[in-house]
Amino acid sequence: MSSSTVVAVVDYGMGNLASVTHSLRSLGYRVRVSNEIEVLNSANLLVLPGVGAFPAAMQSLYANDLVTYLQKQASQGQAIIGICLGMQLLANASYEHGYTEGLGIIPGEFVQFPDSRCHIGWNTLECSREDALLQESNGQPFYFNHSFMFSGADQYIRCISYNSGPFPAVIHNDRVIGLQFHPEKSQTAGKVLLKNVISGLLHA
Amino acid sequence: MLKKRLVGVVTVKNGWAVQSFGYRRYLPLGKPECIVENLCRWGADEIIVQVIDRDTDNSGPDFQLLTKLAELGLETPLIYGGGIRTIEEGVKVIQSGADRLSLDALLHDNLTIVYDLADKLGRQALIAVMPMSFSADELLWLDYRNKVSIPVTSDLLRAFTDRVVSEVLLVDWKNEGVPSSFDVSFVEKFPSVDLPLIAFGGISEHQQMFDLFRRPSISAVAIGNFLNYREHTIQKFKEALVNMSVRSPVYASSHND
């Protein structure tokens, strides 16, 4: 399946696209990196990456005319993976540097950790619900680098990790999944998870 | 729980990876991309590439090197430092393949840009590099470009209190390259700013790492020269630290499958 599957990495000018692109190619997917709707439409799955602050990222999505497009794609059942900041953008809003509305694809908001500290480094996943996409990754370490956490209904939370307390590490709604960590920077564990998640979403 | 990290440091001067001794003497090691690739293969938790002549000659970030590193398809988080003078350069470094930035000269030159970088990239992407020494009991902060050490400024401490960066790379620069010499009193006497510290400079033995990792303020230990004296050093350190909260060692057979 991999060699015929086209994955489009949404290029909205935020973050390190090289790593996620390389990681997807190494798994055998055909990868397109673009902000052009025609190219994104040709993909079986969209990846929304991101390194940066939430307001700046939303500004970039608006500047690239991608906000309505992504919302429409999600409502039409397109498979989408949000990575790190890309996961945060999927939510209704974030309080980073004030209140900013997000894409509203997965209900919930991003709030600062209770101790206001960043969560940086390798941490293990604890999958809190039955989810075939994530079973193999339960207990595995992944690389996190963020300072805000998801706050939303339990029904969207698939895995948690622990910082000063538990926080959502994977959120999932229909064919959209958000990963708070960087699978592309999590060595073997990241590649296994990415392959399982893509495969699972495409078969959902 | 969050693991403590072992971070590999690659120092680059004139385009070559070098061993650095006390911020003043350098010996060539080879191509930086080869060293970085090895650290990734050995399962470093993060890799810092610090290009030390880019701030001195004001030539901006080494995008040519970043391109080479991006082509490696690293599966290990990459931190880049050297020559970043503007927001645009910082953003471009991230777009060129780095995951985080380490800032040194900019902390001396223009804190406003550091605040602006935090607004644009998020503070989690920023690390402050602080080469420190003692004069009598006073803690001094080195500007490595002119070799002048000064007390930590109140403006910088305010920026730390404002949390414009996520971590501080605390460098015992006088002991850099000297085995088993990191002075832990830097950790004890560093101003209490509630930022996690990454210890660097003269850390060559797992017992030192063990002692540092027991301290709550230490989030990571960074190692430079001492990773290059034998192969698979990261795995060997991790094997010795098995009872500490560090990620398990990664071996090539599992890393490349």
Interface residues (C-beta under 8 A of the other chain):
Chain A: G13 G15 N16 L17 A18 S19 H22 S23 R25 S26 V51 G52 A53 A56 L85 E96 H97 S116 R117 C118 H119 I120 G121 W122 N123 T124 P141 Y143 F144 N145 H146 S147 Y162 N163 H182 E184 K185 S186 Q187 T188 G190 K191
Chain B: M1 L2 K3 K4 R5 G43 D45 E46 A70 E71 G73 L74 E75 T76 P77 I94 Q95 S96 G97 A98 D99 R100 A118 D119 K120 L121 G122 R123 Q124 A125 R163 S166 E167 D194 P196 S219 A220 R247 S248 V250 S254 H255 N256 D257
